[in-house]
Amino acid sequence: MARAALRGRLTWQVADLVDRIDETPQVRSLVLDVPDWPGHQPGQHVDVRLTADDGYQAERSYSIATPADDRRVTITVERIDDGEVSPYLVDELKIGDKLELRGPIGGYFVWQPSDGGPLFLAAGGSGLVPLMAMVRARIGGGGHVPVRLLVSSRSPDEVIYSGELGTIDTDQAGVEVIQTFTRAQPPGWSGYRRRVDREMLAEVAWPASDKPRCYVCGPTGFVEAVANSLVELGHKPQDIRTERFGPTGG
Amino acid sequence: MTSDNHVDGNAMGGLLMDAFGREMTDARGCCASCGSEHVMAELIVYRSGPGDVLRCPSCSTVLMVATPLPSGPRIYFSRLLWLAPKERA
């Protein structure tokens, strides 16, 4: 520990799992109690480390899903069936179990209400997690910045936080949620049913002349397609912040 | 370069913080090959090998390789001309 302390403030800590929330059949949120947690900004992540009996260690990064809340840190984990870490976190970790993590990490893909807006957020699949922390911070008393959140999912049963997204009152909250379903749509769906493209962004995103702050998170292909389309629509690259998830988060 | 098997420098935040003792994903760096400047979070990262390879998003030159060793993180600098951590308030 002494050596870690000398290297900087980032040290491995032991957290307790205090709650689990089923988001979809493949995704579960883990609510952790972390002693001495210094607080965090929406968009930041933690590194989680598992150690096997033989000493083998595996590390993964998980975005924090909630704004700062004392010692509580909530991460949302998608089970990758052949992964080394996520099946354990989603299926095996029980309330009261310990988990090793370090953080908060990230100084680029972060947004706080005081940073201003308007804010345009584009999520592909579980890329919604860090963007939801921003939305929750904004709705939970964080000023009046207008927010548009575009969520791309394959089907309705893969949408995390779907209940919460459905209850956001646009007029009251100033946060507008737009969804597209690329493979299967809810009955009677009249909204988008294709991958995010330039035409959709032209309709959904704030116009470039409004100088919005754009945050894009999801699989690599999604992020690059959306970011490139935003640039084609006139948004400045420095106003577009991106975070790519790997093909196998594991 | 546009293949789907990479992530970006956001994922390197923990290792870089371990190595440098401070947040580094918003540190700015300059590619010695093409001269473009990017923050660490924007670098293209390939994680399939024993070390994470960080490439310039403009010209895909290898800028750094980061390896977590039992003794601690080790960063190999190849074509990173300079690296400037962001000023903190």
Contacts between the chains, C-beta under 8 A, distances in Angstrom:
chain1	res1	chain2	res2	distance
A	7	B	18	6.5
A	7	B	21	5.4
A	7	B	72	7.4
A	8	B	17	6.3
A	8	B	18	7.1
A	8	B	20	7.3
A	8	B	21	3.0
A	8	B	22	6.2
A	9	B	21	7.5
A	10	B	14	6.9
A	10	B	17	4.5
A	10	B	18	5.9
A	10	B	21	7.8
A	45	B	10	7.4
A	45	B	13	7.1
A	47	B	14	4.0
A	59	B	14	7.6
A	59	B	68	7.8
A	61	B	10	7.9
A	61	B	11	5.4
A	61	B	13	7.6
A	61	B	14	6.7
A	102	B	14	6.1
A	103	B	14	7.3
A	105	B	13	3.9
A	105	B	14	5.0
A	105	B	17	6.1
A	105	B	23	7.4
A	105	B	25	7.5
A	106	B	10	6.2
A	106	B	13	5.2
A	106	B	23	7.3
A	106	B	25	5.5
A	106	B	41	7.7
A	107	B	13	7.8
A	107	B	23	4.1
A	107	B	24	7.7
A	107	B	25	5.3
A	107	B	26	3.9
A	107	B	86	6.7
A	108	B	9	8.0
A	108	B	10	6.8
A	108	B	25	4.5
A	108	B	26	4.3
A	108	B	39	5.5
A	108	B	40	7.5
A	108	B	41	3.7
A	108	B	42	7.8
A	109	B	10	5.4
A	109	B	25	7.4
A	109	B	41	6.1
A	219	B	4	7.2
A	220	B	4	5.0
A	220	B	5	7.7
A	220	B	6	6.1
A	220	B	7	6.8
A	221	B	4	5.1
A	224	B	2	6.8
A	241	B	41	7.6
A	242	B	8	6.7
A	242	B	42	7.4
A	243	B	8	6.6
A	243	B	10	4.7
A	243	B	41	7.5
A	244	B	6	7.1
A	244	B	7	4.8
A	244	B	8	4.6
A	244	B	10	7.5
A	244	B	11	7.9
A	245	B	7	6.8
A	246	B	5	7.6
A	246	B	6	7.7
A	246	B	7	4.7
A	246	B	11	7.5
A	246	B	47	6.8
A	247	B	4	5.8
A	247	B	5	5.8
